[in-house]
Amino acid sequence: MDEGTNSDIVYSIIKRDQSQILQIFGIDPNTGVIIVKANIDFEENSAFEIRAQASDKGQPPMSTHCKVLVEVLDINDNEPEITVTSLLQYSERRRQYWHCCRSCVSN
Protein backbone atom coordinates (compact mmCIF):
# COMPACT_ATOMS: atom_id res chain seq x y z
CA MET A 1 0.00 0.00 0.00
CA ASP A 2 1.32 3.46 -0.90
CA GLU A 3 2.00 6.16 1.67
CA GLY A 4 1.82 9.96 1.65
CA THR A 5 0.47 11.68 -1.45
CA ASN A 6 0.79 8.41 -3.36
CA SER A 7 -2.04 7.05 -1.20
CA ASP A 8 -4.35 10.02 -1.87
CA ILE A 9 -6.76 8.93 -4.62
CA VAL A 10 -8.96 11.20 -6.75
CA TYR A 11 -11.85 9.66 -8.68
CA SER A 12 -13.35 11.11 -11.87
CA ILE A 13 -15.46 10.29 -14.89
CA ILE A 14 -13.49 10.43 -18.12
CA LYS A 15 -14.92 13.34 -20.11
CA ARG A 16 -14.03 12.30 -23.68
CA ASP A 17 -17.08 11.04 -25.62
CA GLN A 18 -19.25 10.92 -22.49
CA SER A 19 -21.28 14.14 -22.63
CA GLN A 20 -24.60 12.33 -21.99
CA ILE A 21 -23.07 10.34 -19.12
CA LEU A 22 -21.75 13.53 -17.51
CA GLN A 23 -25.23 15.07 -17.60
CA ILE A 24 -26.80 12.05 -15.89
CA PHE A 25 -24.09 10.79 -13.52
CA GLY A 26 -21.51 12.33 -11.23
CA ILE A 27 -18.75 10.91 -9.06
CA ASP A 28 -17.53 11.96 -5.62
CA PRO A 29 -13.82 12.71 -6.17
CA ASN A 30 -12.90 11.57 -2.64
CA THR A 31 -14.91 8.36 -2.28
CA GLY A 32 -15.56 7.26 -5.88
CA VAL A 33 -19.29 6.93 -5.19
CA ILE A 34 -21.24 7.40 -8.42
CA ILE A 35 -24.43 9.45 -8.08
CA VAL A 36 -27.42 9.95 -10.36
CA LYS A 37 -27.94 13.65 -11.20
CA ALA A 38 -30.92 13.40 -13.58
CA ASN A 39 -34.01 11.32 -14.18
CA ILE A 40 -33.45 8.03 -15.97
CA ASP A 41 -36.18 6.36 -18.03
CA PHE A 42 -35.92 2.66 -18.89
CA GLU A 43 -37.81 3.22 -22.15
CA GLU A 44 -35.08 5.65 -23.30
CA ASN A 45 -31.97 3.85 -21.96
CA SER A 46 -31.89 0.40 -20.41
CA ALA A 47 -28.15 0.55 -19.61
CA PHE A 48 -25.21 2.93 -19.37
CA GLU A 49 -21.46 2.45 -19.66
CA ILE A 50 -19.44 4.88 -17.54
CA ARG A 51 -15.69 5.17 -18.02
CA ALA A 52 -14.15 6.12 -14.67
CA GLN A 53 -10.63 6.93 -13.57
CA ALA A 54 -8.74 6.77 -10.26
CA SER A 55 -5.54 8.81 -9.95
CA ASP A 56 -3.11 9.23 -7.08
CA LYS A 57 -1.42 12.52 -6.16
CA GLY A 58 2.10 11.13 -6.35
CA GLN A 59 4.95 12.47 -8.49
CA PRO A 60 4.55 11.34 -11.17
CA PRO A 61 0.82 10.68 -10.73
CA MET A 62 -0.38 7.17 -11.55
CA SER A 63 -3.87 6.38 -12.77
CA THR A 64 -6.05 3.47 -13.78
CA HIS A 65 -9.32 3.24 -15.69
CA CYS A 66 -12.39 1.05 -15.53
CA LYS A 67 -15.83 0.66 -17.10
CA VAL A 68 -18.84 0.79 -14.81
CA LEU A 69 -21.93 -0.82 -16.30
CA VAL A 70 -25.24 0.51 -14.97
CA GLU A 71 -28.35 -1.54 -15.74
CA VAL A 72 -31.62 0.36 -15.44
CA LEU A 73 -34.58 -1.54 -13.99
CA ASP A 74 -38.07 -0.87 -15.30
CA ILE A 75 -40.74 0.26 -12.88
CA ASN A 76 -44.46 0.62 -13.38
CA ASP A 77 -44.44 4.37 -14.00
CA ASN A 78 -47.60 4.61 -16.13
CA GLU A 79 -51.10 4.70 -14.70
CA PRO A 80 -53.54 2.23 -16.22
CA GLU A 81 -56.15 3.70 -18.56
CA ILE A 82 -59.64 2.26 -18.44
CA THR A 83 -62.10 2.70 -21.30
CA VAL A 84 -65.68 1.60 -20.86
CA THR A 85 -68.14 1.51 -23.75
CA SER A 86 -71.73 1.03 -22.72
CA LEU A 87 -74.59 0.18 -25.08
CA LEU A 88 -78.29 -0.03 -24.29
CA GLN A 89 -80.47 -1.71 -26.90
CA TYR A 90 -84.16 -2.45 -27.18
CA SER A 91 -85.52 -5.59 -28.79
CA GLU A 92 -88.98 -5.03 -30.25
CA ARG A 93 -89.54 -8.73 -30.68
CA ARG A 94 -88.83 -9.51 -27.04
CA ARG A 95 -90.06 -6.12 -25.84
CA GLN A 96 -87.18 -5.65 -23.48
CA TYR A 97 -84.01 -3.66 -23.08
CA TRP A 98 -80.65 -5.25 -22.70
CA HIS A 99 -77.36 -3.73 -21.65
CA CYS A 100 -73.97 -4.56 -23.08
CA CYS A 101 -70.70 -3.25 -21.69
CA ARG A 102 -67.19 -3.53 -23.05
CA SER A 103 -64.13 -2.50 -21.04
CA CYS A 104 -60.50 -2.22 -22.01
CA VAL A 105 -57.54 -1.66 -19.68
CA SER A 106 -54.14 -0.65 -21.01
CA ASN A 107 -50.92 0.43 -19.40
C-alpha positions in Angstrom: 0.0 0.0 0.0 1.3 3.5 -0.9 2.0 6.2 1.7 1.8 10.0 1.6 0.5 11.7 -1.5 0.8 8.4 -3.4 -2.0 7.1 -1.2 -4.4 10.0 -1.9 -6.8 8.9 -4.6 -9.0 11.2 -6.8 -11.9 9.7 -8.7 -13.3 11.1 -11.9 -15.5 10.3 -14.9 -13.5 10.4 -18.1 -14.9 13.3 -20.1 -14.0 12.3 -23.7 -17.1 11.0 -25.6 -19.3 10.9 -22.5 -21.3 14.1 -22.6 -24.6 12.3 -22.0 -23.1 10.3 -19.1 -21.7 13.5 -17.5 -25.2 15.1 -17.6 -26.8 12.1 -15.9 -24.1 10.8 -13.5 -21.5 12.3 -11.2 -18.8 10.9 -9.1 -17.5 12.0 -5.6 -13.8 12.7 -6.2 -12.9 11.6 -2.6 -14.9 8.4 -2.3 -15.6 7.3 -5.9 -19.3 6.9 -5.2 -21.2 7.4 -8.4 -24.4 9.4 -8.1 -27.4 10.0 -10.4 -27.9 13.7 -11.2 -30.9 13.4 -13.6 -34.0 11.3 -14.2 -33.4 8.0 -16.0 -36.2 6.4 -18.0 -35.9 2.7 -18.9 -37.8 3.2 -22.1 -35.1 5.7 -23.3 -32.0 3.8 -22.0 -31.9 0.4 -20.4 -28.2 0.5 -19.6 -25.2 2.9 -19.4 -21.5 2.4 -19.7 -19.4 4.9 -17.5 -15.7 5.2 -18.0 -14.2 6.1 -14.7 -10.6 6.9 -13.6 -8.7 6.8 -10.3 -5.5 8.8 -9.9 -3.1 9.2 -7.1 -1.4 12.5 -6.2 2.1 11.1 -6.4 4.9 12.5 -8.5 4.5 11.3 -11.2 0.8 10.7 -10.7 -0.4 7.2 -11.5 -3.9 6.4 -12.8 -6.1 3.5 -13.8 -9.3 3.2 -15.7 -12.4 1.0 -15.5 -15.8 0.7 -17.1 -18.8 0.8 -14.8 -21.9 -0.8 -16.3 -25.2 0.5 -15.0 -28.3 -1.5 -15.7 -31.6 0.4 -15.4 -34.6 -1.5 -14.0 -38.1 -0.9 -15.3 -40.7 0.3 -12.9 -44.5 0.6 -13.4 -44.4 4.4 -14.0 -47.6 4.6 -16.1 -51.1 4.7 -14.7 -53.5 2.2 -16.2 -56.1 3.7 -18.6 -59.6 2.3 -18.4 -62.1 2.7 -21.3 -65.7 1.6 -20.9 -68.1 1.5 -23.7 -71.7 1.0 -22.7 -74.6 0.2 -25.1 -78.3 0.0 -24.3 -80.5 -1.7 -26.9 -84.2 -2.4 -27.2 -85.5 -5.6 -28.8 -89.0 -5.0 -30.3 -89.5 -8.7 -30.7 -88.8 -9.5 -27.0 -90.1 -6.1 -25.8 -87.2 -5.7 -23.5 -84.0 -3.7 -23.1 -80.7 -5.2 -22.7 -77.4 -3.7 -21.7 -74.0 -4.6 -23.1 -70.7 -3.2 -21.7 -67.2 -3.5 -23.0 -64.1 -2.5 -21.0 -60.5 -2.2 -22.0 -57.5 -1.7 -19.7 -54.1 -0.6 -21.0 -50.9 0.4 -19.4 
